[in-house]
Amino acid sequence: MEPERRQFKDDKMPLTFELCPGRMIGGDHPCFIIAEIGQNHQGDIEIAKKMIKMAKDCGADCAKFQKSELECKFNKKALEREYNSVHSWGKTYGDHKRHLEFSHDQYRELQKYAEEVGIFFTASGMDEMAVEFLHELNVPFFKVASLDANNFSYMEKTAKKGRPMVVSSGMQSMETMRRVYKIVKEHNPNFTILQCTSSYPVDPKNVNLKVISEYQKEFPDIPIGYSGHETGISISIAAAVMGAKVIERHVTLDKTWKGNDHSASLEPSELAELVRCIREVEMAQGSCIKQMLPCEKACHAKLGKSVVAKVQIPKGTVLTQDMLAVKAAEPMGIAAEDLCKMVGKTVTEDVEEDDSVMPEMVNGYCKNNKC
């Protein structure tokens, strides 16, 4: 099905678009939360399925993996080098990566499972052949990993396929991201750029959330998001407050498992809390119109202040400011902000000291008149 086109705010590009079927991002639409499973499945498809289900149960919008065609992503020497890390799944780096790589049929199985669970499914295409496979798989959008953000040939070919794109920007400069923006925009209006720091886990001082604001200024006609590798959830919540329309976080079932990404990943309870907090923050942002709300009326009726007589005021007296005070009074009289409107006006009846000054007691009082 052809994705819904963006809602245009000008002749260039709009600020909202359909990232997945029926799911818009940008503008006032809810933040799109990606649970990045990556390769935290340990090469076990049953664990991968548990993680998809976990992402759904925690409220994430999308379960995402990383797909590579290893001979296309790495040269022979890179695959043949010894890999002695505590995180290694094989003697060579190639053996290690092959252990973690699912086959095309396994990806189809995972996609089908995600559909049954009811969560969007996609992957980062870590090389051009992987992108071709994901296109054939009909994923709703392409995720471009930070390591390919400056791979302009890859970026152009991916953009030309016409699927929405989510582009991470770790390890890149603003100048590089300007080029990314121009390349993608020429072929595909439906994309978002995520602020990202490629360090696992990243020290908070290197997160640089302020880049989100800079991206919003540089690229005002696309949604901006955040891909986080920090520990905990507070920084990602702050990114949502700053206007990130996509939040991506690595997830795991156990942070102690073998693998470089687990320490910077969220366990189920953390992911669920992140989703809950982002949704709460979105609700709390509310309206930009400042006014007394219906929920405040009970408090106002109990504690709201109004004008009272500071002294006894006989009928016919012309009011001066030193005759009046403001208190929480029963009954509630003329609103506190209207005290200055009383000065120079005549009372039409006696007002006892400390009694409320009611509108009908003041000749010529009109709430709509300015002081």
C-alpha angles and dihedrals in degrees: 000000000000111000116248111261120245126271104251123227093175141354094280111056138323130241098232133051142162107267095176130012106292093357117108123190132198130038112046094336117119118271110269108234118205120198102208106209090169106161097329087113090086090230092293116124092202090056088048090055092049088053092050089052091046091052090052093046091050092054101253117152098219141022110214133192136182118248122196135174092209099207089052095046099043135035120235096261092052091053094044098049118110115260111202098165120133084240094057122125093188145019093260130039088246091055089048094051094043090056090056098042120097120213124242090258091051090052090053089050092051092047091052091048092051089051090052091049092047104242131119114256130206143134142214109259100224094192139011095268090052089052089053090053093047089050089053088048088057097230113184094240141001119243113209112206120223091250090065098043091098093041092101097178090054090045093053094046091048093048092051091061088073100227119131113267135213110198124196118206108201116146092015135115127230089251090056091049090051088057091047090052093051094046095049095039092056091062107020129029094190108084143108132204121220126208107231140166113207101220125111108242099004120216109241090239089064098048094088100194088178087077087072088065091046091051089050088055096042095044105026094161099060131060115257124213145175134243109196132200098173126114117257128014108265096093092050090050089052089052089055090050089052090057105268105163095192124041120189123188132171113243134201140176091224128015091206094064122112112273139085095248101053096082091057093044133097122242117221096269091051094048091049090050092048091053091046092050095047091050090047091050091049090052091046093054087068120150131350090218112102112213141125107283126216089247089059097054096087091054091046092050090052103038107012113123128232140174120287134176111267089196136011108287118200121215112274095028117143105230124240125187094249089063092062137069137176122238142148095266143180115253099026109241135184111344116265092240089060097058092105090056090064096061111106094015126115126240114232096207141020115286118200121222112275093012121129117264105229124202093246091057094065121072112228096007111153119173091209094060115098121232 
